[in-house]
Amino acid sequence: MEILNNVKSFRQFIMFKYKSENTAKNYGSAVASFLAHFKHLKEPKEINADQIIGYLMQFENLSTRRNNHSAIKLFYRYKSAHGESSKFRFIPYPEKPDTLPVHVNKTEFMQIISVCDNAKHRAIICLMFDCGLRVSEVVNLKIEDIDFSNKILNIKQAKGRKDRKVKFTDVLFKVIEFYYAEYNPQEYLFNGQTLKGVPNNKYSVKSCQEVVKQLTEKAGIKKHFSPHKFRHGYAMSLLENGATLDEIGNQMGHNSKKTTEIYCKMNNKIIQKIISPLEQIIQENAYFCKAIQYEKI
């Protein structure tokens, strides 16, 4: 089977249609592994639905299985002259586990910042937590995207090829200003190491992930934090401070209101507002208070 050409043309298709380097890289890698698994066959079309299901089932992690399902399905859509491949007619999409995302709260953020003595790392952490940016949006942010006069960040062509505007606070401005004076970035707000004589190489996603990992460990926090947990912390902060779901969704760049609604399930203030049956009985029935030896405060 000709694997390299298949993967190369597939990645070019993704870049042409979706203009996403991350998707092209991740989906291309997934399809390359998939085709390598069936390299004894002559063409991808010879792989039947049962074989595809068997391949997907080897991934115990549901998130990994879902990602591979999406990549392989898009590959066959690309290969098929009639759009959606009939191979996937009976291959269900793995259900997403209904779990609540972990987020960085304000106390944990302060713990992390207190052990951060690097101006660039501090600026990255504050930017993610104060603006709710995805890590890809952080590394792709250019100096020209910051509207200093109107105190706005212009996030351009982010996930889903969407533009949006995010509030740029005075406090964050001071953090960025301190970093800027020390590092003097030229094009991208956060530059990485100079590679092959290119001075304006942007900071990498992997570097951001490593910064978060090291600072979390240094702060003595046992939770596993990734850059995305700061984005969740931003959303939770907005909700706790009275922002509507529409306002939060706009600031986060969500395509669906259902994505934003997950934060309502995590909000302690909303949960604590609920009056339980026992609380209602306590409020209405003095005899019950005596029966369970409960004293009102």
One Martini backbone bead per residue (centre of mass of N, CA, C, O) as a GRO file, in nm:
protein
  297
    1MET     BB    1   0.097   0.036   0.022
    2GLU     BB    2   0.053   0.383  -0.032
    3ILE     BB    3   0.116   0.594   0.228
    4LEU     BB    4   0.255   0.869   0.180
    5ASN     BB    5   0.067   0.980  -0.046
    6ASN     BB    6  -0.198   0.959   0.108
    7VAL     BB    7  -0.116   1.150   0.343
    8LYS     BB    8  -0.027   1.397   0.184
    9SER     BB    9  -0.298   1.450   0.033
   10PHE     BB   10  -0.471   1.469   0.291
   11ARG     BB   11  -0.327   1.715   0.418
   12GLN     BB   12  -0.382   1.906   0.179
   13PHE     BB   13  -0.688   1.895   0.204
   14ILE     BB   14  -0.710   2.015   0.488
   15MET     BB   15  -0.567   2.284   0.428
   16PHE     BB   16  -0.769   2.372   0.206
   17LYS     BB   17  -1.043   2.340   0.374
   18TYR     BB   18  -0.939   2.425   0.697
   19LYS     BB   19  -0.665   2.563   0.774
   20SER     BB   20  -0.516   2.324   0.967
   21GLU     BB   21  -0.233   2.216   1.109
   22ASN     BB   22  -0.328   2.036   1.343
   23THR     BB   23  -0.522   1.856   1.183
   24ALA     BB   24  -0.319   1.759   0.971
   25LYS     BB   25  -0.126   1.629   1.173
   26ASN     BB   26  -0.317   1.443   1.340
   27TYR     BB   27  -0.470   1.302   1.107
   28GLY     BB   28  -0.222   1.207   0.950
   29SER     BB   29  -0.110   1.025   1.177
   30ALA     BB   30  -0.358   0.841   1.210
   31VAL     BB   31  -0.364   0.738   0.912
   32ALA     BB   32  -0.080   0.622   0.900
   33SER     BB   33  -0.132   0.403   1.117
   34PHE     BB   34  -0.370   0.269   0.978
   35LEU     BB   35  -0.227   0.188   0.709
   36ALA     BB   36   0.007   0.029   0.843
   37HIS     BB   37  -0.181  -0.196   0.959
   38PHE     BB   38  -0.266  -0.245   0.623
   39LYS     BB   39  -0.005  -0.291   0.428
   40HIS     BB   40  -0.091  -0.574   0.287
   41LEU     BB   41  -0.261  -0.397   0.127
   42LYS     BB   42  -0.320  -0.212  -0.164
   43GLU     BB   43  -0.589  -0.060  -0.060
   44PRO     BB   44  -0.808   0.117   0.137
   45LYS     BB   45  -1.074  -0.017   0.009
   46GLU     BB   46  -1.003  -0.314   0.133
   47ILE     BB   47  -1.105  -0.205   0.395
   48ASN     BB   48  -1.326  -0.301   0.615
   49ALA     BB   49  -1.550  -0.239   0.862
   50ASP     BB   50  -1.454  -0.456   1.064
   51GLN     BB   51  -1.156  -0.366   1.061
   52ILE     BB   52  -1.203  -0.080   1.164
   53ILE     BB   53  -1.333  -0.156   1.432
   54GLY     BB   54  -1.095  -0.325   1.535
   55TYR     BB   55  -0.895  -0.092   1.535
   56LEU     BB   56  -1.052   0.101   1.730
   57MET     BB   57  -1.075  -0.106   1.980
   58GLN     BB   58  -0.766  -0.079   2.072
   59PHE     BB   59  -0.871   0.185   2.201
   60GLU     BB   60  -0.939   0.252   2.528
   61ASN     BB   61  -0.942   0.542   2.479
   62LEU     BB   62  -1.205   0.733   2.382
   63SER     BB   63  -1.066   0.983   2.269
   64THR     BB   64  -0.878   0.831   2.075
   65ARG     BB   65  -1.101   0.685   1.921
   66ARG     BB   66  -1.246   0.939   1.819
   67ASN     BB   67  -1.010   1.065   1.662
   68ASN     BB   68  -0.970   0.823   1.468
   69HIS     BB   69  -1.250   0.819   1.352
   70SER     BB   70  -1.243   1.104   1.226
   71ALA     BB   71  -0.993   1.066   1.045
   72ILE     BB   72  -1.087   0.817   0.879
   73LYS     BB   73  -1.352   0.933   0.776
   74LEU     BB   74  -1.226   1.174   0.623
   75PHE     BB   75  -1.049   1.005   0.437
   76TYR     BB   76  -1.290   0.858   0.290
   77ARG     BB   77  -1.424   1.113   0.191
   78TYR     BB   78  -1.182   1.201   0.018
   79LYS     BB   79  -1.164   0.929  -0.156
   80SER     BB   80  -1.450   0.976  -0.228
   81ALA     BB   81  -1.656   1.069  -0.501
   82HIS     BB   82  -1.935   1.066  -0.294
   83GLY     BB   83  -1.815   1.127  -0.025
   84GLU     BB   84  -1.947   0.950   0.188
   85SER     BB   85  -1.865   0.658   0.323
   86SER     BB   86  -2.005   0.339   0.344
   87LYS     BB   87  -1.824   0.223   0.573
   88PHE     BB   88  -1.974   0.429   0.800
   89ARG     BB   89  -2.275   0.337   0.832
   90PHE     BB   90  -2.187   0.103   1.077
   91ILE     BB   91  -2.001   0.324   1.239
   92PRO     BB   92  -2.000   0.433   1.535
   93TYR     BB   93  -1.968   0.688   1.746
   94PRO     BB   94  -1.807   0.738   2.016
   95GLU     BB   95  -1.899   0.799   2.317
   96LYS     BB   96  -1.903   1.059   2.532
   97PRO     BB   97  -1.806   1.123   2.829
   98ASP     BB   98  -1.980   1.247   3.123
   99THR     BB   99  -1.762   1.487   3.210
  100LEU     BB  100  -1.590   1.702   3.418
  101PRO     BB  101  -1.392   1.959   3.403
  102VAL     BB  102  -1.094   2.069   3.491
  103HIS     BB  103  -0.998   2.353   3.701
  104VAL     BB  104  -0.862   2.664   3.761
  105ASN     BB  105  -0.845   2.834   4.037
  106LYS     BB  106  -0.759   3.112   4.209
  107THR     BB  107  -0.577   2.974   4.420
  108GLU     BB  108  -0.407   2.807   4.216
  109PHE     BB  109  -0.308   3.044   4.052
  110MET     BB  110  -0.151   3.181   4.285
  111GLN     BB  111   0.042   2.945   4.336
  112ILE     BB  112   0.172   2.950   4.053
  113ILE     BB  113   0.265   3.248   4.042
  114SER     BB  114   0.447   3.241   4.307
  115VAL     BB  115   0.664   3.032   4.140
  116CYS     BB  116   0.702   3.250   3.910
  117ASP     BB  117   1.022   3.392   3.759
  118ASN     BB  118   0.908   3.420   3.461
  119ALA     BB  119   0.788   3.650   3.240
  120LYS     BB  120   0.680   3.468   3.014
  121HIS     BB  121   0.528   3.259   3.183
  122ARG     BB  122   0.346   3.464   3.327
  123ALA     BB  123   0.207   3.574   3.070
  124ILE     BB  124   0.083   3.307   2.974
  125ILE     BB  125  -0.085   3.238   3.224
  126CYS     BB  126  -0.250   3.505   3.234
  127LEU     BB  127  -0.373   3.487   2.950
  128MET     BB  128  -0.534   3.224   2.991
  129PHE     BB  129  -0.692   3.316   3.257
  130ASP     BB  130  -0.796   3.619   3.153
  131CYS     BB  131  -0.903   3.504   2.837
  132GLY     BB  132  -0.942   3.196   2.752
  133LEU     BB  133  -0.716   3.065   2.590
  134ARG     BB  134  -0.589   2.879   2.374
  135VAL     BB  135  -0.283   2.756   2.312
  136SER     BB  136  -0.291   2.819   2.005
  137GLU     BB  137  -0.363   3.124   2.050
  138VAL     BB  138  -0.109   3.206   2.201
  139VAL     BB  139   0.114   3.126   1.980
  140ASN     BB  140  -0.049   3.303   1.743
  141LEU     BB  141  -0.005   3.565   1.874
  142LYS     BB  142   0.012   3.898   1.780
  143ILE     BB  143   0.092   4.220   1.827
  144GLU     BB  144  -0.127   4.328   1.616
  145ASP     BB  145  -0.375   4.193   1.792
  146ILE     BB  146  -0.334   4.437   1.985
  147ASP     BB  147  -0.568   4.669   2.126
  148PHE     BB  148  -0.473   4.918   2.326
  149SER     BB  149  -0.692   5.146   2.308
  150ASN     BB  150  -0.949   4.922   2.345
  151LYS     BB  151  -0.881   4.665   2.504
  152ILE     BB  152  -0.809   4.429   2.273
  153LEU     BB  153  -0.836   4.099   2.151
  154ASN     BB  154  -0.748   3.949   1.838
  155ILE     BB  155  -0.890   3.653   1.734
  156LYS     BB  156  -0.760   3.465   1.462
  157GLN     BB  157  -0.855   3.191   1.320
  158ALA     BB  158  -0.961   2.978   1.494
  159LYS     BB  159  -1.152   2.757   1.587
  160GLY     BB  160  -1.342   2.726   1.301
  161ARG     BB  161  -1.252   2.994   1.166
  162LYS     BB  162  -1.264   3.216   1.406
  163ASP     BB  163  -1.346   3.530   1.512
  164ARG     BB  164  -1.247   3.734   1.804
  165LYS     BB  165  -1.317   3.922   2.106
  166VAL     BB  166  -1.109   4.026   2.387
  167LYS     BB  167  -1.045   4.125   2.689
  168PHE     BB  168  -0.794   4.381   2.790
  169THR     BB  169  -0.648   4.436   3.070
  170ASP     BB  170  -0.460   4.631   3.276
  171VAL     BB  171  -0.320   4.403   3.427
  172LEU     BB  172  -0.224   4.248   3.174
  173PHE     BB  173  -0.064   4.477   3.053
  174LYS     BB  174   0.157   4.484   3.274
  175VAL     BB  175   0.258   4.197   3.228
  176ILE     BB  176   0.332   4.234   2.926
  177GLU     BB  177   0.518   4.480   2.959
  178PHE     BB  178   0.733   4.338   3.130
  179TYR     BB  179   0.800   4.123   2.921
  180TYR     BB  180   0.865   4.307   2.674
  181ALA     BB  181   1.113   4.454   2.799
  182GLU     BB  182   1.285   4.181   2.815
  183TYR     BB  183   1.224   4.035   2.511
  184ASN     BB  184   1.140   4.179   2.249
  185PRO     BB  185   0.925   4.118   2.047
  186GLN     BB  186   0.820   4.120   1.697
  187GLU     BB  187   0.564   3.937   1.609
  188TYR     BB  188   0.525   3.746   1.814
  189LEU     BB  189   0.460   3.753   2.143
  190PHE     BB  190   0.585   3.448   2.143
  191ASN     BB  191   0.903   3.342   2.132
  192GLY     BB  192   1.126   3.122   2.030
  193GLN     BB  193   1.363   2.958   1.914
  194THR     BB  194   1.616   2.977   1.702
  195LEU     BB  195   1.570   2.857   1.361
  196LYS     BB  196   1.759   2.857   1.096
  197GLY     BB  197   1.777   3.188   1.123
  198VAL     BB  198   1.491   3.229   1.262
  199PRO     BB  199   1.388   3.485   1.484
  200ASN     BB  200   1.039   3.453   1.467
  201ASN     BB  201   0.980   3.209   1.627
  202LYS     BB  202   0.733   3.051   1.765
  203TYR     BB  203   0.589   2.933   2.017
  204SER     BB  204   0.514   2.632   2.164
  205VAL     BB  205   0.289   2.409   2.281
  206LYS     BB  206   0.487   2.228   2.436
  207SER     BB  207   0.608   2.455   2.610
  208CYS     BB  208   0.346   2.530   2.757
  209GLN     BB  209   0.298   2.253   2.883
  210GLU     BB  210   0.566   2.249   3.045
  211VAL     BB  211   0.518   2.498   3.216
  212VAL     BB  212   0.266   2.395   3.363
  213LYS     BB  213   0.388   2.141   3.483
  214GLN     BB  214   0.621   2.271   3.648
  215LEU     BB  215   0.451   2.477   3.816
  216THR     BB  216   0.261   2.276   3.948
  217GLU     BB  217   0.481   2.115   4.096
  218LYS     BB  218   0.612   2.360   4.243
  219ALA     BB  219   0.328   2.429   4.396
  220GLY     BB  220   0.204   2.140   4.498
  221ILE     BB  221   0.007   2.030   4.284
  222LYS     BB  222  -0.180   1.730   4.220
  223LYS     BB  223  -0.302   1.811   3.983
  224HIS     BB  224  -0.376   1.786   3.640
  225PHE     BB  225  -0.237   2.033   3.436
  226SER     BB  226  -0.336   2.221   3.163
  227PRO     BB  227  -0.386   2.487   2.965
  228HIS     BB  228  -0.704   2.432   2.950
  229LYS     BB  229  -0.766   2.480   3.258
  230PHE     BB  230  -0.755   2.792   3.238
  231ARG     BB  231  -0.997   2.823   3.053
  232HIS     BB  232  -1.200   2.705   3.253
  233GLY     BB  233  -1.144   2.915   3.477
  234TYR     BB  234  -1.250   3.156   3.320
  235ALA     BB  235  -1.542   3.058   3.282
  236MET     BB  236  -1.608   3.025   3.585
  237SER     BB  237  -1.562   3.322   3.660
  238LEU     BB  238  -1.781   3.443   3.482
  239LEU     BB  239  -2.021   3.289   3.605
  240GLU     BB  240  -1.978   3.383   3.907
  241ASN     BB  241  -2.003   3.701   3.792
  242GLY     BB  242  -2.281   3.689   3.589
  243ALA     BB  243  -2.251   3.569   3.326
  244THR     BB  244  -2.368   3.467   3.045
  245LEU     BB  245  -2.369   3.216   2.819
  246ASP     BB  246  -2.335   3.398   2.572
  247GLU     BB  247  -2.090   3.557   2.675
  248ILE     BB  248  -1.906   3.315   2.718
  249GLY     BB  249  -1.921   3.194   2.432
  250ASN     BB  250  -1.798   3.442   2.290
  251GLN     BB  251  -1.524   3.446   2.449
  252MET     BB  252  -1.457   3.131   2.377
  253GLY     BB  253  -1.564   3.033   2.085
  254HIS     BB  254  -1.832   2.889   2.063
  255ASN     BB  255  -2.063   2.699   1.866
  256SER     BB  256  -2.211   2.588   2.129
  257LYS     BB  257  -2.417   2.601   2.406
  258LYS     BB  258  -2.349   2.318   2.521
  259THR     BB  259  -2.053   2.379   2.587
  260THR     BB  260  -2.119   2.600   2.806
  261GLU     BB  261  -2.316   2.438   3.005
  262ILE     BB  262  -2.101   2.274   3.169
  263TYR     BB  263  -2.045   2.504   3.389
  264CYS     BB  264  -2.308   2.474   3.553
  265LYS     BB  265  -2.218   2.191   3.681
  266MET     BB  266  -1.956   2.345   3.836
  267ASN     BB  267  -2.117   2.556   4.000
  268ASN     BB  268  -2.137   2.624   4.332
  269LYS     BB  269  -2.350   2.851   4.346
  270ILE     BB  270  -2.571   2.695   4.200
  271ILE     BB  271  -2.576   2.445   4.382
  272GLN     BB  272  -2.627   2.605   4.663
  273LYS     BB  273  -2.920   2.720   4.579
  274ILE     BB  274  -3.029   2.458   4.635
  275ILE     BB  275  -3.316   2.313   4.779
  276SER     BB  276  -3.353   2.073   4.986
  277PRO     BB  277  -3.564   1.867   5.150
  278LEU     BB  278  -3.436   1.903   5.431
  279GLU     BB  279  -3.426   2.212   5.433
  280GLN     BB  280  -3.731   2.253   5.406
  281ILE     BB  281  -3.813   2.106   5.664
  282ILE     BB  282  -3.650   2.281   5.861
  283GLN     BB  283  -3.807   2.550   5.788
  284GLU     BB  284  -4.116   2.409   5.854
  285ASN     BB  285  -4.015   2.194   6.100
  286ALA     BB  286  -3.965   2.174   6.435
  287TYR     BB  287  -3.991   1.870   6.501
  288PHE     BB  288  -3.760   1.768   6.319
  289CYS     BB  289  -3.531   1.915   6.462
  290LYS     BB  290  -3.566   1.755   6.726
  291ALA     BB  291  -3.535   1.463   6.610
  292ILE     BB  292  -3.224   1.542   6.489
  293GLN     BB  293  -3.076   1.757   6.661
  294TYR     BB  294  -3.134   2.047   6.529
  295GLU     BB  295  -2.967   2.364   6.515
  296LYS     BB  296  -3.022   2.673   6.459
  297ILE     BB  297  -2.821   2.957   6.352
   0.00000   0.00000   0.00000
